[in-house]
């Protein structure tokens, strides 16, 4: 797919991965429909990219349907949808804020489902491409990240089923898997007094953070190829072949650290949504 002149709708476009992908696609000549919260930031990304902004919560059916129809009418079509909107929460299952846990599931999984469902009529019409943003967390399930891992594993499964369902309609579906990326969400999680230590203590490349520009480049290539999978960094793709062994590795690695972290979490009031994106989604 030559993205020049193509209409790409991106959710979670106000900051982080969504904003970076928008900027890099704009540099290739794509026309952008930008969907997200944080209106001022979203409109600034629209100004930078020549796109058009729609403030919307991806969990709101009626608003999403209106946005999809308005974007298709404004641009004449929707050729690509990147279901990127997502939030994260820190906390252990037994002690974390239930509302935060459920909000992560609602935004990261049900928000993807609602985005895709409302966009599908337009993608079928354009025989377009949909990229569902999952995560390394769909493959490796670390302590303190249960809500995020559950949602992103659900995104992966959803995209796999969707791919088989819509191929005969001319729509291709890809899944994106990113490791830890230097975004406001991850950086804010790193500041957490308990989870931050767990994440930064992960061995080798597993704990490394990668520049958001790397994700932008990989997503652009993925859209151009209508790729089945996008990986950042590349080793994430190789890890998928060994996913059956990842729970054993996590269990072994967690033995020394989790008991103390669990006690700290249970004794404090530090669980909840992280970063400015999480704050925006909790309003």
C-alpha positions as CSV (number, residue, x, y, z in Angstrom):
1,X,0.0,0.0,0.0
2,X,1.3,3.4,-1.0
3,X,0.1,5.6,2.0
4,X,0.3,8.8,-0.1
5,X,-3.2,10.2,-0.1
6,X,-4.6,7.3,2.0
7,X,-6.9,8.1,4.9
8,X,-5.6,6.7,8.2
9,X,-7.6,6.9,11.4
10,X,-5.6,6.6,14.6
11,X,-7.0,6.2,18.1
12,X,-5.0,7.4,21.1
13,X,-3.4,10.0,18.8
14,X,-2.9,12.8,21.4
15,X,0.5,11.6,22.6
16,X,3.0,8.8,22.7
17,X,2.9,6.1,20.0
18,X,-0.3,7.5,18.4
19,X,1.2,10.9,17.9
20,X,4.5,9.6,16.6
21,X,2.8,7.3,14.1
22,X,0.7,10.2,12.9
23,X,3.7,12.4,12.3
24,X,5.6,9.7,10.4
25,X,2.6,8.8,8.3
26,X,2.0,12.5,7.5
27,X,5.6,12.7,6.3
28,X,4.7,10.0,3.8
29,X,1.7,11.9,2.5
30,X,-1.1,10.2,4.4
31,X,-4.3,12.0,5.4
32,X,-5.0,11.6,9.1
33,X,-8.1,11.3,11.2
34,X,-6.9,11.7,14.8
35,X,-9.1,10.3,17.6
36,X,-8.4,10.7,21.3
37,X,-8.8,12.5,24.6
38,X,-6.8,15.5,25.8
39,X,-8.2,17.9,23.2
40,X,-5.5,20.5,23.2
41,X,-2.7,17.9,22.6
42,X,-4.8,16.2,20.0
43,X,-5.4,19.4,18.1
44,X,-1.7,20.2,18.2
45,X,-0.9,16.9,16.6
46,X,-3.5,17.6,14.0
47,X,-1.9,21.0,13.4
48,X,1.6,19.4,13.0
49,X,0.3,16.7,10.6
50,X,-2.3,18.5,8.6
51,X,-4.9,16.1,10.0
52,X,-8.3,16.5,11.6
53,X,-9.0,15.8,15.3
54,X,-12.0,14.2,16.9
55,X,-12.1,14.2,20.7
56,X,-13.6,10.8,21.7
57,X,-13.5,8.1,24.3
58,X,-13.0,4.8,22.5
59,X,-15.4,3.1,25.0
60,X,-18.3,5.2,23.9
61,X,-20.3,3.4,21.2
62,X,-22.4,6.4,20.0
63,X,-19.5,8.8,19.9
64,X,-17.3,6.4,18.0
65,X,-19.9,5.6,15.4
66,X,-20.4,9.3,14.8
67,X,-16.7,9.9,14.5
68,X,-16.3,7.1,12.0
69,X,-19.1,8.5,9.9
70,X,-17.8,12.0,10.1
71,X,-14.3,11.1,9.2
72,X,-15.4,9.0,6.2
73,X,-17.6,11.9,5.1
74,X,-14.9,14.5,5.6
75,X,-12.1,12.5,3.8
76,X,-14.3,10.5,1.4
77,X,-13.1,7.1,2.9
78,X,-11.2,5.4,5.6
79,X,-8.4,3.2,4.3
80,X,-6.6,2.3,7.4
81,X,-7.5,2.1,11.1
82,X,-4.8,1.9,13.8
83,X,-6.5,0.8,17.1
84,X,-3.9,2.2,19.4
85,X,-5.7,3.8,22.3
86,X,-4.5,2.3,25.6
87,X,-3.8,2.9,29.3
88,X,-2.0,1.1,32.0
89,X,-2.4,0.6,35.8
90,X,0.0,-0.6,38.4
91,X,-1.0,-2.9,41.2
92,X,-1.3,-6.5,42.3
93,X,-4.6,-8.3,41.8
94,X,-5.4,-8.8,45.5
95,X,-4.9,-5.2,46.4
96,X,-5.3,-2.9,43.3
97,X,-8.1,-0.5,42.8
98,X,-10.9,-2.5,41.1
99,X,-12.0,0.5,39.1
100,X,-8.5,0.9,37.6
101,X,-8.3,-2.8,36.7
102,X,-11.6,-2.7,34.9
103,X,-10.9,0.6,33.2
104,X,-7.8,-0.9,31.6
105,X,-9.8,-3.8,30.3
106,X,-12.5,-1.4,29.0
107,X,-10.2,0.9,27.2
108,X,-7.5,-1.5,25.9
109,X,-9.8,-4.4,24.9
110,X,-13.4,-3.3,24.6
111,X,-12.2,0.0,23.2
112,X,-10.4,-1.9,20.4
113,X,-13.5,-4.0,19.7
114,X,-15.7,-0.9,19.6
115,X,-13.2,1.0,17.4
116,X,-13.0,-1.9,14.9
117,X,-16.7,-2.7,14.9
118,X,-17.7,0.9,14.1
119,X,-14.9,1.2,11.5
120,X,-15.5,-2.1,9.6
121,X,-18.2,-0.9,7.2
122,X,-15.8,1.8,6.0
123,X,-12.8,-0.6,5.8
124,X,-14.9,-3.1,3.9
125,X,-15.9,-0.4,1.4
126,X,-12.2,0.7,0.9
127,X,-10.8,-2.9,1.1
128,X,-8.6,-1.4,3.7
129,X,-6.2,-2.4,6.5
130,X,-6.7,-2.6,10.3
131,X,-3.8,-2.7,12.8
132,X,-4.6,-3.7,16.3
133,X,-2.0,-2.6,18.9
134,X,-1.3,-5.5,21.3
135,X,2.0,-5.7,23.2
136,X,4.8,-7.8,24.4
137,X,2.6,-8.1,27.5
138,X,0.4,-10.5,25.5
139,X,3.3,-12.9,25.4
140,X,5.1,-12.3,28.7
141,X,2.9,-11.8,31.8
142,X,4.8,-10.2,34.6
143,X,3.6,-9.5,38.1
144,X,1.9,-6.2,38.7
145,X,0.7,-6.0,35.1
146,X,-2.3,-8.4,35.1
147,X,-4.9,-6.0,33.7
148,X,-2.7,-4.8,30.9
149,X,-1.5,-8.3,30.0
150,X,-5.1,-9.7,30.0
151,X,-6.3,-6.9,27.8
152,X,-3.4,-7.1,25.3
153,X,-3.7,-10.9,25.1
154,X,-7.3,-10.3,24.3
155,X,-6.4,-7.9,21.6
156,X,-4.1,-10.5,20.0
157,X,-6.8,-13.1,20.1
158,X,-9.4,-10.7,18.8
159,X,-7.2,-9.7,15.9
160,X,-6.5,-13.3,15.0
161,X,-10.2,-14.1,14.7
162,X,-10.9,-10.9,12.9
163,X,-8.2,-11.6,10.3
164,X,-9.8,-14.8,9.3
165,X,-13.3,-13.3,9.3
166,X,-12.7,-10.4,7.0
167,X,-10.0,-11.6,4.6
168,X,-12.7,-12.6,2.0
169,X,-14.0,-9.0,2.2
170,X,-10.7,-7.6,1.1
171,X,-9.7,-6.3,4.5
172,X,-6.3,-7.2,6.0
173,X,-5.6,-7.3,9.8
174,X,-2.3,-6.9,11.6
175,X,-1.3,-7.1,15.2
176,X,1.4,-4.9,16.7
177,X,3.6,-6.1,19.5
178,X,5.8,-3.5,21.3
179,X,8.2,-4.0,24.2
180,X,8.8,-1.2,26.7
181,X,8.7,2.1,24.7
182,X,9.8,5.5,26.1
183,X,6.3,7.0,26.3
184,X,4.6,9.0,29.1
185,X,2.8,5.8,30.1
186,X,5.9,3.7,30.6
187,X,7.9,6.5,32.1
188,X,5.2,7.2,34.6
189,X,5.0,3.5,35.5
190,X,8.8,3.6,36.1
191,X,8.3,6.2,38.7
192,X,6.0,4.0,40.8
193,X,7.8,3.0,44.0
194,X,7.0,-0.7,43.7
195,X,6.3,-1.5,40.1
196,X,9.0,0.7,38.8
197,X,11.6,-1.4,40.6
198,X,10.2,-4.6,39.3
199,X,10.1,-3.4,35.7
200,X,13.6,-1.8,35.7
201,X,15.0,-4.9,37.4
202,X,14.0,-7.2,34.5
203,X,17.2,-8.8,33.0
204,X,18.9,-7.9,29.8
205,X,16.8,-6.6,26.8
206,X,13.6,-7.5,28.7
207,X,13.9,-4.4,30.8
208,X,15.3,-2.0,28.2
209,X,13.2,0.9,26.9
210,X,13.1,1.7,23.1
211,X,12.6,5.1,21.4
212,X,9.1,5.9,20.2
213,X,10.4,6.8,16.8
214,X,11.3,3.2,16.3
215,X,7.6,2.3,16.7
216,X,6.6,5.0,14.2
217,X,8.9,3.6,11.5
218,X,7.8,0.0,12.1
219,X,4.1,0.9,12.0
220,X,4.6,2.9,8.7
221,X,6.3,-0.2,7.2
222,X,3.6,-2.4,8.5
223,X,0.8,-0.3,7.0
224,X,2.6,-0.2,3.7
225,X,3.0,-4.0,3.6
226,X,-0.5,-4.6,5.1
227,X,1.5,-6.7,7.5
228,X,0.1,-9.5,9.6
229,X,2.4,-8.6,12.5
230,X,4.6,-5.6,13.5
231,X,7.3,-6.1,16.2
232,X,9.4,-3.5,18.1
233,X,12.1,-4.4,18.7
234,X,12.6,-7.3,16.2
235,X,13.4,-9.9,18.9
236,X,9.8,-9.7,20.1
237,X,8.7,-11.6,17.0
238,X,11.2,-14.4,17.7
239,X,10.0,-14.6,21.3
240,X,6.5,-15.5,20.1
241,X,7.9,-18.9,19.1
242,X,9.0,-19.6,22.7
243,X,5.9,-18.3,24.4
244,X,5.1,-21.6,26.0
245,X,8.2,-21.2,28.2
246,X,7.7,-17.6,29.3
247,X,5.5,-18.4,32.3
248,X,8.3,-20.6,33.8
249,X,10.9,-17.9,33.2
250,X,8.6,-15.3,34.9
251,X,7.9,-17.6,37.8
252,X,11.6,-18.2,38.4
253,X,12.6,-14.6,38.0
254,X,9.8,-13.4,40.3
255,X,10.5,-15.6,43.3
256,X,12.8,-13.3,45.1
257,X,11.0,-10.0,44.4
258,X,7.3,-10.5,44.4
259,X,6.6,-11.3,48.0
260,X,8.1,-8.1,49.2
261,X,6.5,-6.1,46.4
262,X,3.1,-7.7,47.1
263,X,3.3,-6.7,50.8
264,X,4.2,-3.1,49.8
265,X,1.3,-2.9,47.4
266,X,-1.1,-4.2,50.0
267,X,0.1,-1.8,52.6
268,X,-0.1,1.3,50.5
269,X,-2.5,3.2,48.3
270,X,-0.4,3.4,45.2
271,X,-2.2,1.2,42.7
272,X,-4.2,2.8,39.9
273,X,-4.0,4.2,36.4
274,X,-0.6,5.7,35.4
275,X,0.5,8.7,33.4
276,X,-1.4,11.6,31.9
277,X,-3.2,9.3,29.5
278,X,-4.5,7.2,32.4
279,X,-5.6,10.4,34.2
280,X,-7.5,11.6,31.1
281,X,-9.2,8.2,30.7
282,X,-10.3,8.2,34.3
283,X,-12.3,11.4,34.2
